[in-house]
Amino acid sequence: MYSDQCSDVLFENVDLKKRGSTDMTGIKLDPLYPDGQSISCEKKKDLLDLLPFIPPVYHSFYTSIKDNAAVRNVIDVEDDIDND
């Protein structure tokens, strides 16, 4: 309960309890990226350059990341927006 005045006004109570839950068991969502997402070739090269500092057990993950020349770096996109 809260009051921002110094008068004898009664406080109001607000019930914040959930009234019920939505049944999510019947909802089927398709994968957003069924083939996975790709990163830019430059970003993958940078990640592979860091392999000497990454434990060998994780190397297969980094080498299997998909790259695509059509994917742009987010930093490049932000630079384009700033220049407009």
C-alpha positions in Angstrom: 0.0 0.0 0.0 1.2 3.4 -0.9 0.1 7.0 -0.4 1.9 10.2 -1.5 -0.3 12.5 0.5 -0.4 13.1 4.3 -4.1 13.0 4.6 -6.3 10.3 6.2 -7.4 8.9 2.8 -7.8 5.1 2.8 -5.4 3.1 0.8 -6.5 1.0 -2.1 -5.5 -2.6 -2.4 -4.5 -4.1 -5.7 -4.6 -7.9 -6.2 -1.5 -8.9 -8.2 -2.1 -12.6 -8.2 -2.4 -14.6 -11.4 -5.9 -15.4 -12.3 -5.1 -18.5 -14.3 -2.6 -19.9 -16.6 -2.8 -20.4 -20.3 -2.5 -24.0 -21.5 0.6 -24.1 -23.8 0.6 -27.8 -24.4 -1.4 -27.7 -27.6 0.7 -25.0 -29.3 3.1 -26.3 -31.9 5.8 -23.8 -33.1 7.8 -24.4 -36.3 11.5 -23.7 -36.0 12.4 -20.1 -36.9 15.6 -21.2 -38.6 15.2 -24.9 -39.6 18.6 -24.9 -41.3 20.3 -22.8 -38.7 21.7 -19.3 -39.0 24.9 -18.3 -40.7 27.5 -15.7 -39.7 29.6 -13.6 -42.0 32.8 -15.0 -43.4 34.8 -12.3 -41.6 33.3 -13.2 -38.3 34.0 -16.9 -38.7 37.6 -16.1 -39.7 38.0 -14.0 -36.5 36.5 -16.9 -34.4 38.9 -19.4 -36.0 41.8 -17.1 -35.3 40.9 -17.4 -31.6 41.1 -21.2 -31.6 44.5 -21.3 -29.9 42.9 -19.7 -26.9 39.9 -22.0 -26.8 40.0 -25.5 -25.2 40.4 -28.2 -28.0 37.2 -29.9 -26.8 35.2 -26.9 -28.3 37.1 -26.6 -31.6 34.7 -28.8 -33.5 31.8 -26.4 -32.6 33.6 -23.4 -33.9 34.8 -25.1 -37.1 31.3 -26.3 -37.9 29.6 -22.9 -37.7 28.0 -22.0 -41.0 29.3 -18.9 -42.8 27.8 -17.1 -45.7 29.3 -14.3 -47.8 25.8 -12.7 -48.1 25.5 -12.2 -44.3 26.6 -8.8 -43.2 28.3 -7.9 -39.9 26.0 -6.1 -37.5 28.7 -3.5 -37.0 28.8 -2.8 -40.7 25.0 -2.3 -40.7 25.2 0.1 -37.7 27.8 2.1 -39.5 25.6 2.3 -42.6 22.7 3.6 -40.4 24.9 6.2 -38.7 26.1 7.5 -42.1 22.6 8.2 -43.4 
